[in-house]
Amino acid sequence: MSRKSFHRFPELASELRHRIWEYAIAIHVQDIANGLPPWFENSRAERRRQALVGGISGKPKPALRVYILDPYHGLKLRLEDEFETLVDCLPISAVSYETRVCVTEFCRLLVPHIRFEYETTPLWSLEPPTKDDEPVLLRNLEWSRKAETLERAIPQPTTLTVEMGNFESVDHFVGMVSRLFGNRIQRLVLDETVCNTVSFENVYWPASIPAPEKM
């Protein structure tokens, strides 16, 4: 490559493009973090703010929440994902598919801890499925409805805390965790402060899921 030549960005090697995006994303995120207020009254917004700027008074960042709302026994589920909302709050994530992948990975490093809550409470905003409907998982995008067309930003935490109490069985629980959170989990914590009727004795755990701790 001659010093006088200039290749168009899409023609650069993917490794070089990703390195450029990494620098651009870091500057972009820092600019946004510098303009944020000291706190938000809304708890979800405050968790996203701390994800970008750090915890308060030396405390660790609070875990972002991922909610599954399942009032129809798996036929029609609503996903509320604070991690994806964090990605969507960064305008650079909508530049291209490649950029969104890089922003998602950047945010995974910012947010290694996710809290998963599974609810079966009926929702007035979620109409019941009809007889012939296929099972569907709907995304509830808090930041922008236009983001529905974008590639989903999947959290792949290294630490996952799960609020127990509403899972139908051990297989149901393991299947949900495997489906939603990938294979990067290094620490799995079960929060049994709510009533839990599922026994985890003699459970077969896939190699991608570590044996859980209890709190």
C-alpha positions in Angstrom: 0.0 0.0 0.0 1.6 3.3 -1.1 1.7 6.2 1.3 0.0 8.3 -1.4 -2.9 5.9 -1.9 -6.1 6.0 0.2 -8.4 3.0 0.3 -12.1 3.5 0.9 -13.2 2.3 4.3 -15.2 -0.7 3.2 -12.1 -2.0 1.3 -9.9 -2.1 4.4 -9.2 -5.4 6.1 -12.0 -6.3 8.6 -9.5 -6.3 11.5 -8.5 -2.7 10.7 -12.1 -1.6 10.3 -13.0 -3.1 13.7 -10.0 -1.4 15.3 -11.1 2.0 13.9 -14.6 1.4 15.1 -13.3 0.5 18.6 -11.6 3.9 18.9 -14.6 5.7 17.5 -17.1 4.0 19.8 -14.9 4.7 22.9 -14.8 8.4 22.0 -18.5 8.4 21.2 -19.4 6.7 24.5 -17.2 9.1 26.5 -18.8 12.1 24.9 -22.3 10.8 25.9 -21.2 9.9 29.4 -19.7 13.4 29.9 -23.1 15.0 29.1 -25.2 12.8 31.4 -26.7 14.3 34.6 -25.5 13.2 38.0 -28.4 10.7 38.4 -31.8 9.7 37.0 -34.9 9.2 39.1 -36.0 6.4 36.7 -34.3 3.2 37.9 -33.8 1.8 34.4 -32.3 5.0 33.1 -30.1 5.2 36.2 -28.8 1.6 35.6 -27.9 2.5 32.0 -26.2 5.7 33.2 -24.0 3.8 35.7 -23.2 1.3 33.0 -21.6 4.1 31.0 -20.0 6.2 33.9 -19.4 3.6 36.6 -20.9 2.8 40.0 -21.5 5.2 42.8 -19.0 5.8 45.6 -16.8 2.9 44.6 -19.7 0.4 44.5 -19.9 -2.0 41.6 -22.3 -1.1 38.7 -25.8 -2.5 39.2 -26.7 -5.4 36.9 -28.8 -4.5 33.9 -32.2 -6.4 33.8 -33.5 -8.7 31.2 -37.2 -9.5 31.6 -39.2 -12.3 29.9 -43.0 -11.7 30.3 -44.8 -15.0 29.5 -48.5 -14.9 30.3 -49.4 -17.4 27.6 -47.3 -20.5 28.5 -44.6 -19.9 25.8 -46.9 -19.1 22.9 -46.4 -15.3 23.1 -43.6 -13.8 25.1 -42.4 -10.2 25.6 -38.7 -9.5 26.0 -37.7 -6.4 27.8 -33.9 -6.1 27.6 -32.1 -3.2 29.3 -28.8 -4.3 27.7 -30.3 -3.9 24.2 -31.8 -0.6 25.2 -28.3 0.6 26.3 -26.9 -0.4 22.8 -29.8 1.4 21.1 -29.2 4.5 23.2 -25.8 4.9 21.4 -26.6 6.5 18.0 -23.4 5.0 16.5 -25.0 1.5 16.9 -27.3 2.3 14.0 -24.6 3.2 11.4 -24.3 -0.3 10.0 -24.5 -3.9 10.9 -20.7 -4.1 11.5 -20.8 -1.1 13.8 -23.7 -2.5 15.8 -21.7 -5.7 16.3 -18.8 -3.7 17.6 -21.0 -1.5 19.9 -22.6 -4.6 21.3 -19.2 -6.2 22.1 -18.1 -2.9 23.7 -21.2 -2.8 25.9 -20.7 -6.4 26.9 -17.3 -5.3 28.4 -19.0 -2.4 30.2 -21.8 -4.7 31.6 -20.5 -8.1 32.5 -23.4 -8.7 35.0 -27.0 -9.3 34.0 -30.1 -10.0 36.2 -32.8 -12.2 34.6 -36.4 -12.0 35.7 -39.1 -14.3 34.3 -42.7 -13.3 34.9 -46.0 -15.0 34.0 -48.3 -12.1 35.1 -51.0 -11.2 32.4 -50.3 -8.1 30.4 -53.1 -5.8 29.1 -50.8 -4.6 26.3 -50.1 -8.1 25.1 -53.0 -9.6 23.2 -53.5 -13.4 23.6 -52.3 -15.5 20.7 -54.9 -17.0 18.3 -55.4 -20.7 17.8 -53.1 -21.0 14.7 -50.3 -18.7 15.9 -46.7 -19.9 16.0 -44.8 -19.3 19.3 -43.2 -15.8 19.1 -40.8 -13.7 21.2 -41.6 -10.0 20.9 -39.0 -7.3 21.6 -40.2 -4.4 23.6 -37.7 -1.6 22.6 -37.9 1.2 25.1 -35.7 3.7 23.3 -36.9 3.6 19.7 -39.5 1.6 17.9 -37.4 2.0 14.7 -34.7 -0.2 16.3 -37.0 -3.2 15.8 -35.5 -3.5 12.3 -32.0 -3.7 13.7 -30.0 -6.8 14.5 -30.8 -7.9 18.1 -28.0 -7.0 20.6 -27.7 -10.1 22.7 -26.2 -9.8 26.2 -23.6 -12.5 26.9 -22.7 -11.8 30.5 -20.0 -13.4 32.5 -22.1 -13.2 35.6 -25.8 -14.0 35.5 -28.2 -13.6 38.4 -31.6 -15.3 38.0 -34.6 -14.5 40.1 -36.3 -17.8 40.7 -39.9 -18.6 41.4 -41.9 -18.7 38.1 -40.1 -21.4 36.1 -42.2 -24.4 35.3 -39.3 -26.9 35.7 -35.6 -27.3 35.7 -35.6 -28.0 31.9 -37.6 -24.8 31.4 -35.1 -22.8 33.4 -32.0 -24.3 31.7 -33.5 -23.8 28.3 -34.3 -20.2 28.9 -30.8 -19.4 30.2 -29.1 -21.2 27.3 -31.4 -19.6 24.7 -31.0 -16.0 25.9 -27.5 -15.6 27.3 -25.1 -17.6 25.2 -22.1 -19.5 26.4 -19.9 -16.9 28.1 -21.4 -17.3 31.6 -18.7 -18.0 34.2 -20.8 -17.4 37.3 -24.5 -18.3 37.7 -26.3 -17.0 40.8 -29.8 -18.1 41.8 -31.8 -15.5 43.8 -34.3 -17.5 45.9 -35.6 -14.6 47.9 -38.9 -15.2 46.2 -40.8 -18.5 46.5 -39.1 -21.2 44.4 -40.9 -24.5 43.8 -38.3 -26.0 41.4 -35.8 -28.4 42.8 -32.3 -28.2 41.4 -31.0 -31.4 42.9 -29.3 -33.8 40.4 -29.7 -31.4 37.5 -27.8 -32.0 34.3 -26.1 -28.7 33.4 -24.8 -28.1 29.8 -21.1 -27.6 29.6 -21.8 -23.9 28.7 -23.5 -23.3 32.0 -21.6 -23.5 35.3 -23.1 -25.0 38.4 -25.2 -22.3 40.1 -24.6 -20.6 43.4 -27.5 -19.6 45.7 -28.0 -16.3 47.5 
